[in-house]
Amino acid sequence: MVDSNALLSASEGSETLNSEDDLEVERKSITLWRSPLKTLYYFGWQMFDEMKKAFQFAKLHKITIGVTLTIVIAIAIFLNVPGPHQKHVGWLNKEIVWSVWWIGLGILSTVGLGTGLHTFILYLGPHIAKVTMAAWECQSVEFPEPPYPDTVICPPKGTSLMHINMWVIMSKVRWESFMWGIGTAIGELPPYFMARAARLTGSELDDSSFTDLQKVEDPSTLKCTDRFKLWLQNFVQSAGFFGILLCASVPNPLFDLAGITCGYMLIPFLTFFPAVLLGKSIFKVHLQMICVVILFTADNLKMCEENIAKIPLIGSALHGPFTEYMEQQRITLHASSANHIKHSPTVISVIFNVFVALMLLFFLISIIHGLAQQKFRTLNQHRYYKRLSSDSLDLETVS
């Protein structure tokens, strides 16, 4: 009788494990490529649920929302009413919009648990590169405003030249880089609070990769990437503030996992966020700025232009478009702001624009996949544990 019960229990455990694995496989198959209708159905359902939550939040916080809207309307009226303050409003509005733009791009770069939009590659990096090339070509960073920062052109002839070096260029782009770094730090808060709330309420995390690693008994059986994830979890947990600071100070695509670890292990917010903010907005941003500025110095660009044709197979095809692009940039830099020269797009600019469009498309698709899979997981998790509880009661009755 005992052996029969043990066998029945083992069989039930095996069936349970297979059922849970099947649900995970099915969840990952909910993509636009494999099941477009099912994916859009779950995505629409999740969006409807999020809208309901937003309305419920608004109903519960009527006073806060009312006060916020009143302040926003008052500021808008102040900014548009004629008066002597208007000479300062233009400058203030420009600085605020410029800062919010980069903070928003920083948030997009880290939000989404690894599926964020890589805005450093698409926006901040090219902006720093453009300023670097212009600084060396113009021998100045005092670019006319306007059109800077939308367009970079050299100062008028007769303007005193500057001694250009890496630190001068970095000072020109430091503010937008700092704002972008603040945005990336803010983008790390959702996984932290999500994991913290899950731990405090006793619910299961949506991120299965974290929970799976927590169950591993022998790390040597893991793949290299999973072993690094496990090491990162243990390091952040044991090292505290300085461990978080170190991980946030270097480009690290797995830092989302560190944020989840900090939240799940209930590391205090005043330990987590200051370390992330300092690491990402100061140390990491300056490291990235230095790399881009060095890469796009005048000497390096000249060397690249001279040697690109030597690349086997594709060198001759790349040399023409690259030389054309660099020459167009030089002509644009020396155009006057009043008579800005318009050029037809070069091959390189077209390729980059297509690349940006594809990255934006991939980002939107990843959002659809993420929300659809989240809805599927929420629905079937409840059904799965309900069935598991029912099966356990049936097994006890049989025994």
N, C-alpha and C positions, 0 to 999 in steps of 0.2 A: 504493500500500500504506500509506503514511504517512497519507494523507488518510482512508483507510478506518478505520484504527486511531483517529485523532483523532475521527472521527464516532462510532465505536462507544463511545469513552470518554466523549464528551459525552452520548450517549444514555443510557449506564449511569449517569452522574452525575445526569441529570435524573430517571431512574426511582428512584434512591436517595433523592433529595430528596423526591419525591412520596410514597415509601413512609414516610419518617420523618414527614412532615407528616400523612399519613393516620393513623399511630399516635397522634400528638398529638391529632388531632381525636377519634379514638375514645376516647382516655383521658379527655378532657374530657366526653364524652357519658355516662360511667359515673356516673350520678346516680340517685337514687330516683325522680325524675320521668320519666326516659327509659327506664332499664333497671333496674327494681327488683330483679328476681331476680339479674341479673348483678352488680349493686352489692352486694347482701347476700352473694353467693357470694364475691366478692373480699374483702369486709370480714371475713367469717368466716375465710377463709384467712389473712389478715394477722394477725388476732387470735390464731389458733392458732400462727403463727410467732412472735409476740411472747411468747406464753406459753412456748414452747419455749426462747426466748432467756433468759427469766427463770429457768427451771429450770436451764439450763446455767450461768447466772451464779451461782445459789445453790450449785450443785455445786462451782464453782471457788472460791467465797469462803465456805466452810462456817464457818471460824473467825470471820471478821468478822461474819457473820450471827448466829452463836451468841453472841458477846460482846454484840452489839447487843440481841438478845432478852433476854439475862440482865440487862442494865442496865435495859431497859424494865420487866421483871417486878419487879425490885428497887425501882424508883421507884414502881410501882403499889402494891406492898405497903406501902412507907413512907407513901404518901399515905392509905392506908386503915386503918392500924393506929392504934387510939386512943392518945392521949397529949397532953402539953402542946403539942406542935408543931402540933396540929390547928387552933389559932386562927390560925396563919399560913398553913396549907395552903389554906384557902378563898380568901383574898385572892390568893395566888400562883397557884393554879389558875385563878382568874377572869382574871387578867392574862395568863397564858400562853395560855389558850384564845382570849381576845379578840385577842391579837397574832397568833396562828397563823391565826385566821379572816381577818384583813385581809391577811396575807401570801399566804394561799391565793387570795383574791380577786384580788390583784395579779398573781399568776402566771397565773391564768385569763384575765386581761385582755390579756396579751401573748403567751401561748403559742399556737402553731398557725399561725404565718406569716400573720397577717392575718385569721384566722378566730376569733380569741380572743373570749371573752365580755366585752362592754363593761361591766365591773363598776363603773367610775366612774359611768356614767349610771344603772345599776341599783341600786347600793348606797351607794358612798361619797358621791356627789353628793347623793342624797336625805337621807342621814344628816347631812351638813353643813347642808343647807337646814333640816332639822327642828330642829337645835340653834340655828341662827340665828334662826328664827322664835320659838322658845321663849325665847331670851335677850332679845329685844326685848319680848316680851309679859310675861315675868316680871321683867324688869330684874335678872336674875341668871343666872349659869351654875352655881350650886351646886345642881344638881338632886339630889333624894333618890335614894340607892342602897341597895337596889333601889327602884323598878323600872328606873332608868337603868342601862345604856344601852338596854335593850329598849324601854322606854317613857319618854318625857320628860314630866315634870310639874313645875309650879312648886314652889319651896320653900314650907314652911308659912308662914302669915301671921305677921308679927312678925319674920321674918328680915330682916336689914339688906340694903337694896338696893345694887346696884353701878352704877358708871358704865360702861354698855355701849358698846363701840366694836368696830371690826373686829378689833383685836389681841387683845382679851379673848376674843372668840368663836373666833378661830383657835387660841388657846392651849388651848381646850377640846377641839378636834378634831385637834390637831397629832399626837398619838401614833398614832392609827389611820390618819391620812393618811400619816405617815412609814412605818408598817408596810406599808401598801398600796403605797407607792412602792418599798420594798425588794422586794416581791413582783414588781412590774413589771420591775425590773432583773434579778431571777433568771430571769424568763420569757424574757429576751432571750438567755440562755446556750445553749439548744438550737440555734438557727440558727447561732450563732457556732461551736460545737463541731462541728456537722454540716459546715459549710463548711470548717473547718480540717482535719478528718479527710479530707474529699474531696480537698483539695489535697495533703496529705501522702501519701496512698495512690495519688494519680493517677486516682481514680475520678471519675465525672461527678456533678455536683450534681443533687439531686432537683428543685430549684427552677429550672425552665426559663427563667423571666423574667430571672434573673441571667445565665445563660449566653447567652441570646439578645442581651442588651444588650452583652455583651462582644464579640460578633461584628460589631457595627454599624460600618460604615466612615464613613457620612455621617450625623451626628446630626440634621441639618436635615430628614431624611425621616421622623423619628419624630414621634409624637403628643406633645402637651404633657406628659402624665403620664409617658411614657417618657423624654422629654428631662430631666424633673426627676429621675427615678430615676437616669439616667446621670450627671447633675450631682452628685447625692447620693453616688454611688459614688466619683467622682473627688475630691469635696471631703473626704470622710471619709478617703480614702486619703492625700491630700496634707497635710491639716491635723493628722492624728494625734489626740492626746489632746484638744486644745481643739475640734477639729472634731466629735469624738464627743460631747463635753460639750455643745456648742451644739445639736446635733441631738437629744440626749436631754432637753434642758431645755425644749423646747417641744412641745406636742401635735403628734405627727407619725405618721400612720398608716403611713408607708412606712419607719419606723425598722428594721423587720425586715430590709429590704434592706441597711441600714447594718451590721447585725450580721453578715449573710452576707458582705458585702464585707470586714469586718475579719477574719473567720475565714479567708476564702479568700486574702486578702493576707498572712496570717500575722502580723497585728498582735499583739503580745504580750498575753497575758491581763491582766497587771498594768497595761497601758495601757488596754485596752478596758473591763474591768469597773469599776474605780474611777471612770472618767469617766461610765459609764452609771449607776452607783449614785448618784453625786453629782448628776447632772443630773435623774434621775427622782425620787429620794426627797427632794431638797431644793428645787431650783429649780422643776421642773415642778409638783410637788405644791403648793407655796406659790402659784404662779400660778393653779392651779385653785381653791384655797381662796379666794383673794382674789376671783375672779370670782363664785363661788357666794355668798359672804357679802355682797358688794355687791348682787347680784341679788335676794337675799331679805331685805334690810333692811326695817324697818317702813314707811318712807316709800315705797319702791318697790312693796311689796305693796299699800299703800293706793292708790297711783296706778293700779296695775294693776286693782284691784277697781273703781275709779271709771270707768276708761276702757275696760274690756273690752266693755261693751255697745255701744260706738261702732264696733266692728269691723263692716264691711259684711257682710251676709248671715247670718253665724253669731254675731254679737255677742250678740244677745238670747238665743240658745240656750245660749251659754256662761256668761252672767252668773249665771243661777240656780244651776247646779251649782258654780261657782267660789265664790260667796258662801256657799253651804251648806257647802262643804268648809272654808272659812276659819273659819266660825262654829263648826263642830264641833271644829276644832283648838283654838280658844280655850277652849271648854268642857272639853276633855280636859286641857289644860294646867293648869287651875285645879281639877281634881279631886284629892281626897286620895288618897294611895297605898293607904290602907286601904279606901277605898270608890271604887275606880276605875270611872268611868262607861263602860258599853259602848254603842256606837252601831251602828246598821245602816250598812253600807258606803255611801258616797256614789258618785255617778256617776264622779267623778274617780278615786277610789281603785279602783273596779272596772276602769276603763280602764287605769290604771297596772298593776294586777295581771295583766290580760290581756297587756299589753305585755311584762311581765317573763316570763310564761310562754312567749310567742312567741319571745322572745330566747333563752331556755333551749332551746327546741325547735330553733331554727335552729342553735344552737351544737352540739347533739348530732348533728344531721343533717350539719353541716359536718365533724364528726369522722368520721362514717361515710363520707362522700364522699372525704375526704382519705386515709383508710387504704385504701379500695378502689382509688382511683386510683394510690396508691403501689405496691400489689401488682401491678396491671396494668402499670405502667411498669417495675417490676423484672423481671417475667417476659418482656415483649416486648422490652425493651432487650437482654437477653442473646440472644434469638432473632434480633433484627435485626442486631446486630453479627456474630453467627456466620454469618448468611446473607450479609452484606456481605463478610466475609472469604472465604467460599467463592466468591462471584461474582468477586472480584478474582483468585483463583487460577485460575478458569476462563478469565478474560479474558487472563491472562498465557500460559496454555497455547495459546489460540487464536492469540495474536500470535506 
